[in-house]
Amino acid sequence: MTRSAFIRANTRLLPVPHAPEIRLHLADESVPLWKKTEEELQEEGLPPPFWAFAWAGGQALARYILDHPETVRGRTVLDFASGSGLVAVAAAMAGAAEVTGADIDVFAAEAILLNAEANGIRVAPRADDVIGRDEGWDVVLAGDVCYERDMAARVMDWLSALADRGATVLIGDPGRSYLPKDRLEAVAEYRVPTTRELEDSEIKKTQVWRFRRI
C-alpha cells in the first residue's frame, strides 16, 4: 500500500474545529494508527502520526492567518514542522505567493499534498531538516514546536535569527513547557477545541506569538 492510499484509508476528510474553512484528512485515534502504520507498511521506528491530527497550536495559527491574510498575502511562506499541512493550507488560502510545508516525516509530506488538494490550493512539501537554514522566506510559521527541551531551544534560536534578519515569524502554542515567553509577545489568543486523545482538556487556551522587537 502506498503512503497516499494508507492515509486515505485510515483518515476521514473533516473540517478543522477552529478553522472550518479548511478540511483535512484526520484520524480518530493516534496509537492504533501508529501501530497500523508500521504493520501495514512494514516500516519500523516510524514517528508518531502527528500529521493525522489538527493540533491546538496549528489551529490557532491557521485561524490567525485566515483572519489576518495581509500577514502572508503575496509573500513566500515556510510552515515549519507542518504535520498535516494545516497552517500551510491556511497561508495558501490567504493568498501567499508560495508556500512550503516542511516536516521530516515522509508521511507528513504525503499528507500535506493530499490536504492541499482537498482544499483546492498548492503547497510544496519538503522532508529535509530546514533548521538552521535561511532561504529568504518572507514569513515563517511554526505551530506546536516547544514540547521537547532540546528541540525547542534549537528551533527557537533559529526562528529568532530569521526574525532578526526581517522575516515575519509567528508561533502557535497552547502552553507547552519549553516556550521561551520572555523572548516573545502574544498577538492573539484563542480557545481551541481539541480532544483528550491529544491534550489534557477539550478546550485549550492557545496563543499566537512573535519575537519581541529589540
N, C-alpha and C positions, 0 to 999 in steps of 0.2 A: 504493500500500500504506500502510495506517495504521501509526503507530508501534507500536501494540499488536501488530498482525499481524506486523510486522517482527521484533519481539522474540521472539515465539513461534516464528517460522520459523527463527531463527538462534541459538537457545539450546536447552539441554536443562534440564529440571527435575531438579535434583540436590541431594542432601544436602550441607550445608556441612561441610567436613572437621573443623573444630574445634567445630562446633555442629550435629551431625547431626539434632537435633530439628527443624531448620529446613531447608526446601527452597527453592532459588532457581532462577530462570531464568539459567543460566550459559553463557558461551561457552567454546570451546576455544582460540581464538586471538584476539589483540587486533587486530593490524594488518589481516588480511583483513576482519574485521568492521567496522573503522573505514572502510576503503575502500568496502565494500559499503553501509554506512550512507549515505555521501554519494552513491553512484551510484544506488541504488535509490530513495532518497527525494529525489534531485535538490536536495540542500542542500549548499552548500559551506561550509567553515570550521567544520564541526561539531567539538566537543571529543572527545577520545578516549573510547571507550565504557567509562568507569570503572564504569558501572552493571552491566556484564556479568560482573564478577569479584568474588570474595569476598577482599578484601584482608586482609592479616595483622592490621592494627590493628583493623579492624572485627570480624574473627573473635574476637580476644581480648576485645574489649569485649562482644560478644554472649555469649561464654562466661561472662564475669564477671556479666553481668546475669542470665543464666539460673540461675547458681549462687547469686546473691545477690538474689533477687527483691524483698526488702524495700527495695532501693535505689530501685525505681520504683513499687512497688505502691501503687495509689490516688493516684498523683501525675501531674501534667502533664509531658510529656517532649518535648523537642526533640532530634531526631537531626540534627546539622549535617553538611553535605556527605554526605548519606545514601547516594548512589550507588544500589546495588541495593535499599537499604532494610533490609539485614541487621540492623543494630543497632536500628532502629525496630521491626522484626518481633519481635526478642528482647524488647524492652521491652513490647510489647503482649502477648506470650505470658506474660510475667512478671507481668502484672496491672496495668499502668499504666492510669490513668483515661482518659487522652487522649494520643495520640502523633502528632507531626507529623514528617514526613521532609522536610527542606529541602535542595534541590540546584538550582543554577541551570541544569542541563542538563535540557531538556524530556524527553529520553528517560529520564532517571533518574526523573522524576515518573511516567511511564508504567510503568516497571519496578517502582517502589515499589508501585503499585496492583496489578499482576499478582502480585508476590511476597507481598503481604499476603493477597490472595485465595487463593493456593496454600496458605497456612498457616492459613486459616480465621480470620483476625483483621482488624482495621481499622486502617489508618494513613492519615492525611491528608497528601498530598503538597503541597508548595508550591515554586514555581520562582523566587521572587524572592530578592534578596540580603538575608539577615537579619543580616549582620554589623553590629554597632553598635546593634542593636535589643534591647529588653528588653520582652517581652510577658508577663512574670510566670511564665515556666516554672519549675517546681519542680526539674527535672533537665535538664541539657544534656549530651549525649553527642557526642563527636567522634572518629571513627576515621581515622587516617592523614591528618592535615591539615598536617604540617610538612615537606613535601618541597620547598617553594619559599620562599626567604628572605622576600620581601615579604609573601606571603600568610600565612606562619607568624607574622610579627610582628603583623600586623593582627588575625589570628584570636585569637592568644593574649592580646593586650591586651583584646579584647572578652570572651573567656572569663573572664579574671581579674576583670574588673569584675562579671560575673554571679556569680562565686564570692564576691566581696566583699560583695555585697548579700544573700547567703544561699542561692543556688542550689547544688545538688549538681552539680559539673562533673567529668566523667570523660573522659579522653583515652586512646585506644588507639594505641600507637605501636611499630613494630618497629625503632627505632633510626634514624629519619630525622635528617638532618643538622641541621635547624633547630629541633629540640625544645629549649626552654629548661629543661633539667633543674634548673638552680639555683632555679627558681621552683616546682618540683614535687616530689612524693614518690610513690614507687611503692606501689600497694596490691595488685598481683598480677603474676605473671609466668607466661607460658605458652610452650611450644614449639609453634608453629603450622605445620601443613602448608600449603605453598603450591606454587607452580610456578615453574620457571625462565623461563616466559613473562613472569612479573611481577617476580620477585625474583632475587637473586644466589645463592640457595640454596633447597633444597626444604623446609627447616625454618627458620623464623625465630623467634629469641628475641624475644618481644613482651611489652610491659608495659602495664598499665593504671595511669594516673597521676591524681593530683588535685593541686590547688594547695596549697602549704604553708599551714598556718594561722598567721596572724600573732599 
